[in-house]
């Protein structure tokens, strides 16, 4: 089954408030990884609030298209069960 932007958005929506790690391509064979809390989702983008001790930025936004085109990779923290 092909993945669509709406499927990606619904999967991201399920993880609002969770800790995430986002690895993005910034050039030829160069990547950057940012960690934070997934705060909000919008029709075209989602917002990650970064740890202020680890980054000079407060928040970053990414588009769902970035996931579809594999420009970024998002990993969610394991949810602890009862």
N, C-alpha and C positions, 0 to 999 in steps of 0.2 A: 504494500500500500504506500503510495507516495505521500510524503509529509507536506502539509500545506501551512501557510502562515497562521491560519485559524487554529490548527491543531497545536502548533508551537505555542501560540498565545494561551490556549487553555491549559497546557501543561505547565507553563510559567505561572499562571494564575493560581494553580494548586499549591504553590510554594511561597506565597507572599508571607513575609515575616520570618522566613528561614535564612540561615547563613548560606551564602553562595560564594563560589570561586569562579571568576570569569577570566579565561585566558584569551587574549586577542592578538591577532597578527598585526605587527606594526611595521613590517618591512620584510625584505628577503631574509628568510630564516631567523627572524627576530620576533619574539613574543613578549608580552607583558602579562602578568597575572595580578589581579586585584581581588581582594576579599572584602565582603561586607554583608549587609542584610538587604534582601530583596524587599523594597518598600512599596512600590506602586507599579501598576501596569496601565498602559494607555492603549488606544487602538493600534498605534504603530511602534511604540517603544516601551521599554521597562526601565525602572530606576533602581539603582543599587546604591545604598548609603554606605560609604566607606568608613573604616575605622580611622578616627582622626589621628591616632598615634602612628599609624602605618602609612599615611598618605597626606599630601598637602591639599588634596581635593576632598570636598565633603560628599559629593554625589557624582555619579556618572550615569549616563543613559546609553542604552544599546537598542538597536532595532531588531525585530524578529527576523528581518531579512538577513542580518549578520549571522544568525544561527543557521538559517536555511542554506546560505552560501558558504558556510563553514569558515567564516572570517573570525568567529569567536566560538569558544567552547565553554559551556556553563555546567558546573557541577554543584549539586546540592548536598548540604551536610546531611549525614544520616539522622533520621528521626528516631529518638529513643522511645521504645515501647514500654508498656507497663510491665 
